[in-house]
Amino acid sequence: MYISNRTRNLGTENAFVVLAEVNKLLREGKDIISFCIGQPDFDTPRHIKDAAIRAINAGKTGYTDSAGVYEVRESVARYFSRTRHIDCKPEDVVIANGAKPFIDFALSCVTDFGCGDEVIYPNPGFPIYESQIIAHGAVPVPLPLSEKKGFSFEIGELEKRITPRTKLLILNSPQNPTGGVLSREDLEAVADLAKSHDFWVYADEVYCPITYDREFFSIASLPGMYERTIICDGASKAYAMTGWRIGYAANPILAKHMARWMTNTESCANHIAQYAIKEALDAPQDETRKMVESFKKRRDLMVKLLNDIEGVRCLTPGGAFYAYPNVSGAVARLGLNSAEELRKFLLENGVAVLADIHFGRRNLGETEHYLRLSYATSEKNIVEGLKRMKEAIEKR
Ligand SMILES: Cc1ncc(COP(=O)(O)O)c(C=O)c1O
């Protein structure tokens, strides 16, 4: 039977493929320390779980409006208004089963299939951007991130990629996989370009509470930008709720259209989880603050230990829970050709990491090699895993 081209060619998150490989080795009894996982290793805070239990007992178990329960959208609107310094109304908000569906909805709302509409997105970046752009029949335009700029991009590189067909720019800050955080100055320059060339911005801000050295700043906060920015955020990373599947987005023009895409796909977000995020967003943020403090300690430990390895150089990431070391020296030292070969070598030596190619094709002229390590794991694991990595790389 026929399988469509776009299904056969659909990309994926290769992290899940590596994860399956690691899990198989673990089942076979291999001793592996994994730095692959992209989720907090904390449990969902008690008060959020209790709110969900109360919702079940109160019979909050039916369908809701496709955009989400109104009083939950009110909480999300207050949260967006407070943290982005905008006037966000409940009518601007849509709630979905995770932040991920909004990538699909945003592309559906602002691009047409097969018409040459272009979408610019960060490279390296969350791989679902590229696979969804292609699946929507749009043209993917990767924007290289630069280690020299702390994994932001050169504004000139963005400018070069803008054409009359540019419909959407995807930003992700704090960023997966580099941990980079876009500065206010860069966002101001991007905002000027978005306004003068009249394109939409998708601001993927799912890691926004997890910043360490400076406060998070959203492009939507800049004058005239909320109208053209789809703010996307979610509970997965902020409240250790990856399996609850709940995310929220806002835009005053597109909300009603994204809600229709919800009606056409998921009907509505999980009713019980909606009440859980109402509690999460309305209550004091102490639990999230504690998680971020803990991530910060682990970040500092991991970066120090990575920089102790010959042939490895790691910037201090400003947010999220990923380190993105440059391993070009280690690749050369071991006589390998790529970070992917180094990843396989490290797996044989009991350490699981991801390689740069899991986050996009290599940029033209790219000569450096990178790994991604998640430090959403215990300090004990970080010490032991990095010891194995150092021994494996330096013994040869
Ligand atoms: C940059 C980025 N955006 C979106 C998501 C998806 O988040 P959610 O679990 O809310 O669907 C992830 C998950 O890893 C991510 O890293």
Ligand as a Chemical Component Dictionary entry (heavy atoms), coordinates in Angstrom:
data_LIG
# 
_chem_comp.id                   LIG 
_chem_comp.type                 NON-POLYMER 
_chem_comp.pdbx_formal_charge   0 
_chem_comp.three_letter_code    LIG 
# 
loop_
_chem_comp_atom.comp_id 
_chem_comp_atom.atom_id 
_chem_comp_atom.alt_atom_id 
_chem_comp_atom.type_symbol 
_chem_comp_atom.charge 
_chem_comp_atom.model_Cartn_x 
_chem_comp_atom.model_Cartn_y 
_chem_comp_atom.model_Cartn_z 
_chem_comp_atom.pdbx_ordinal 
LIG C1 C1 C 0 13.178 23.581 22.334 1  
LIG C2 C2 C 0 12.052 22.699 22.690 2  
LIG N1 N1 N 0 10.810 23.028 22.318 3  
LIG C3 C3 C 0 9.754  22.252 22.598 4  
LIG C4 C4 C 0 9.910  21.066 23.282 5  
LIG C5 C5 C 0 8.705  20.222 23.544 6  
LIG O1 O1 O 0 8.213  20.398 24.821 7  
LIG P1 P1 P 0 6.859  19.740 25.322 8  
LIG O2 O2 O 0 7.221  18.610 26.213 9  
LIG O3 O3 O 0 6.157  20.840 26.073 10 
LIG O4 O4 O 0 6.060  19.324 24.141 11 
LIG C6 C6 C 0 11.185 20.661 23.687 12 
LIG C7 C7 C 0 11.395 19.369 24.360 13 
LIG O5 O5 O 0 12.463 18.846 24.502 14 
LIG C8 C8 C 0 12.287 21.507 23.387 15 
LIG O6 O6 O 0 13.545 21.169 23.740 16 
# 
loop_
_chem_comp_bond.comp_id 
_chem_comp_bond.atom_id_1 
_chem_comp_bond.atom_id_2 
_chem_comp_bond.value_order 
_chem_comp_bond.pdbx_ordinal 
LIG C1 C2 SING 1  
LIG C2 N1 SING 2  
LIG C2 C8 DOUB 3  
LIG N1 C3 DOUB 4  
LIG C3 C4 SING 5  
LIG C4 C5 SING 6  
LIG C4 C6 DOUB 7  
LIG C5 O1 SING 8  
LIG O1 P1 SING 9  
LIG P1 O2 DOUB 10 
LIG P1 O3 SING 11 
LIG P1 O4 SING 12 
LIG C6 C7 SING 13 
LIG C6 C8 SING 14 
LIG C7 O5 DOUB 15 
LIG C8 O6 SING 16 
# 
